Amino acid sequence: MAFKITDACVNCGACESDCPVGAISEKDDKRTIDASACVSCGACAASCPAEAIEEE
């Protein structure tokens, strides 16, 4: 199951640098996760200081 970034995101970028497959990108000052590339490892959720990433 892929992860998603909620509205609680503060756009700090911590998750993007921790994603091992590069599934996270920034667009229009928001981070998004490409569900088709996400391998559900949870590294992004573990690194998010705002706890803004959850399983979809």
mmCIF file of the C-alpha atoms, coordinates in Angstrom:
data_MODEL
# 
_entry.id   MODEL 
# 
loop_
_atom_site.group_PDB 
_atom_site.id 
_atom_site.type_symbol 
_atom_site.label_atom_id 
_atom_site.label_alt_id 
_atom_site.label_comp_id 
_atom_site.label_asym_id 
_atom_site.label_entity_id 
_atom_site.label_seq_id 
_atom_site.pdbx_PDB_ins_code 
_atom_site.Cartn_x 
_atom_site.Cartn_y 
_atom_site.Cartn_z 
_atom_site.occupancy 
_atom_site.B_iso_or_equiv 
_atom_site.pdbx_formal_charge 
_atom_site.auth_seq_id 
_atom_site.auth_comp_id 
_atom_site.auth_asym_id 
_atom_site.auth_atom_id 
_atom_site.pdbx_PDB_model_num 
ATOM 1  C CA . MET A 1 1  ? 0.000  0.000  0.000  1.00 0.00 ? 1  MET A CA 1 
ATOM 2  C CA . ALA A 1 2  ? 1.389  3.390  -0.999 1.00 0.00 ? 2  ALA A CA 1 
ATOM 3  C CA . PHE A 1 3  ? 1.790  6.362  1.287  1.00 0.00 ? 3  PHE A CA 1 
ATOM 4  C CA . LYS A 1 4  ? 0.271  9.827  0.865  1.00 0.00 ? 4  LYS A CA 1 
ATOM 5  C CA . ILE A 1 5  ? 1.164  13.269 2.158  1.00 0.00 ? 5  ILE A CA 1 
ATOM 6  C CA . THR A 1 6  ? -1.614 15.043 4.042  1.00 0.00 ? 6  THR A CA 1 
ATOM 7  C CA . ASP A 1 7  ? -2.392 18.743 4.380  1.00 0.00 ? 7  ASP A CA 1 
ATOM 8  C CA . ALA A 1 8  ? -0.343 18.774 7.607  1.00 0.00 ? 8  ALA A CA 1 
ATOM 9  C CA . CYS A 1 9  ? 2.811  18.865 5.433  1.00 0.00 ? 9  CYS A CA 1 
ATOM 10 C CA . VAL A 1 10 ? 5.054  21.878 6.082  1.00 0.00 ? 10 VAL A CA 1 
ATOM 11 C CA . ASN A 1 11 ? 7.047  21.266 2.862  1.00 0.00 ? 11 ASN A CA 1 
ATOM 12 C CA . CYS A 1 12 ? 10.378 20.843 4.653  1.00 0.00 ? 12 CYS A CA 1 
ATOM 13 C CA . GLY A 1 13 ? 11.699 18.238 2.194  1.00 0.00 ? 13 GLY A CA 1 
ATOM 14 C CA . ALA A 1 14 ? 12.880 15.697 4.763  1.00 0.00 ? 14 ALA A CA 1 
ATOM 15 C CA . CYS A 1 15 ? 10.790 12.962 3.175  1.00 0.00 ? 15 CYS A CA 1 
ATOM 16 C CA . GLU A 1 16 ? 12.037 13.568 -0.364 1.00 0.00 ? 16 GLU A CA 1 
ATOM 17 C CA . SER A 1 17 ? 15.669 13.052 0.541  1.00 0.00 ? 17 SER A CA 1 
ATOM 18 C CA . ASP A 1 18 ? 14.861 9.873  2.496  1.00 0.00 ? 18 ASP A CA 1 
ATOM 19 C CA . CYS A 1 19 ? 12.816 8.148  -0.237 1.00 0.00 ? 19 CYS A CA 1 
ATOM 20 C CA . PRO A 1 20 ? 14.980 5.320  -1.631 1.00 0.00 ? 20 PRO A CA 1 
ATOM 21 C CA . VAL A 1 21 ? 13.129 5.193  -4.971 1.00 0.00 ? 21 VAL A CA 1 
ATOM 22 C CA . GLY A 1 22 ? 12.647 8.922  -5.608 1.00 0.00 ? 22 GLY A CA 1 
ATOM 23 C CA . ALA A 1 23 ? 8.847  8.728  -5.481 1.00 0.00 ? 23 ALA A CA 1 
ATOM 24 C CA . ILE A 1 24 ? 8.475  12.115 -3.778 1.00 0.00 ? 24 ILE A CA 1 
ATOM 25 C CA . SER A 1 25 ? 8.595  15.398 -5.640 1.00 0.00 ? 25 SER A CA 1 
ATOM 26 C CA . GLU A 1 26 ? 7.635  19.023 -5.128 1.00 0.00 ? 26 GLU A CA 1 
ATOM 27 C CA . LYS A 1 27 ? 5.049  20.800 -7.251 1.00 0.00 ? 27 LYS A CA 1 
ATOM 28 C CA . ASP A 1 28 ? 3.337  24.114 -6.507 1.00 0.00 ? 28 ASP A CA 1 
ATOM 29 C CA . ASP A 1 29 ? 5.005  24.317 -3.064 1.00 0.00 ? 29 ASP A CA 1 
ATOM 30 C CA . LYS A 1 30 ? 3.638  20.901 -2.056 1.00 0.00 ? 30 LYS A CA 1 
ATOM 31 C CA . ARG A 1 31 ? 5.271  17.492 -1.780 1.00 0.00 ? 31 ARG A CA 1 
ATOM 32 C CA . THR A 1 32 ? 3.540  14.572 -3.479 1.00 0.00 ? 32 THR A CA 1 
ATOM 33 C CA . ILE A 1 33 ? 4.183  10.839 -3.610 1.00 0.00 ? 33 ILE A CA 1 
ATOM 34 C CA . ASP A 1 34 ? 3.928  8.978  -6.915 1.00 0.00 ? 34 ASP A CA 1 
ATOM 35 C CA . ALA A 1 35 ? 1.861  5.973  -5.809 1.00 0.00 ? 35 ALA A CA 1 
ATOM 36 C CA . SER A 1 36 ? 3.032  3.878  -8.761 1.00 0.00 ? 36 SER A CA 1 
ATOM 37 C CA . ALA A 1 37 ? 6.686  4.363  -7.749 1.00 0.00 ? 37 ALA A CA 1 
ATOM 38 C CA . CYS A 1 38 ? 6.185  4.052  -3.965 1.00 0.00 ? 38 CYS A CA 1 
ATOM 39 C CA . VAL A 1 39 ? 7.472  0.759  -2.534 1.00 0.00 ? 39 VAL A CA 1 
ATOM 40 C CA . SER A 1 40 ? 5.674  1.248  0.820  1.00 0.00 ? 40 SER A CA 1 
ATOM 41 C CA . CYS A 1 41 ? 8.886  1.148  2.838  1.00 0.00 ? 41 CYS A CA 1 
ATOM 42 C CA . GLY A 1 42 ? 7.752  3.874  5.268  1.00 0.00 ? 42 GLY A CA 1 
ATOM 43 C CA . ALA A 1 43 ? 11.048 5.787  5.236  1.00 0.00 ? 43 ALA A CA 1 
ATOM 44 C CA . CYS A 1 44 ? 9.222  9.000  4.367  1.00 0.00 ? 44 CYS A CA 1 
ATOM 45 C CA . ALA A 1 45 ? 6.726  8.662  7.211  1.00 0.00 ? 45 ALA A CA 1 
ATOM 46 C CA . ALA A 1 46 ? 9.497  7.922  9.684  1.00 0.00 ? 46 ALA A CA 1 
ATOM 47 C CA . SER A 1 47 ? 11.421 11.052 8.684  1.00 0.00 ? 47 SER A CA 1 
ATOM 48 C CA . CYS A 1 48 ? 8.474  13.475 8.612  1.00 0.00 ? 48 CYS A CA 1 
ATOM 49 C CA . PRO A 1 49 ? 8.698  15.944 11.530 1.00 0.00 ? 49 PRO A CA 1 
ATOM 50 C CA . ALA A 1 50 ? 5.066  17.025 10.999 1.00 0.00 ? 50 ALA A CA 1 
ATOM 51 C CA . GLU A 1 51 ? 3.740  13.437 10.931 1.00 0.00 ? 51 GLU A CA 1 
ATOM 52 C CA . ALA A 1 52 ? 2.015  14.359 7.670  1.00 0.00 ? 52 ALA A CA 1 
ATOM 53 C CA . ILE A 1 53 ? 2.532  11.072 5.830  1.00 0.00 ? 53 ILE A CA 1 
ATOM 54 C CA . GLU A 1 54 ? 0.182  8.117  6.175  1.00 0.00 ? 54 GLU A CA 1 
ATOM 55 C CA . GLU A 1 55 ? -0.699 4.918  4.395  1.00 0.00 ? 55 GLU A CA 1 
ATOM 56 C CA . GLU A 1 56 ? -3.192 5.336  1.596  1.00 0.00 ? 56 GLU A CA 1 
# 
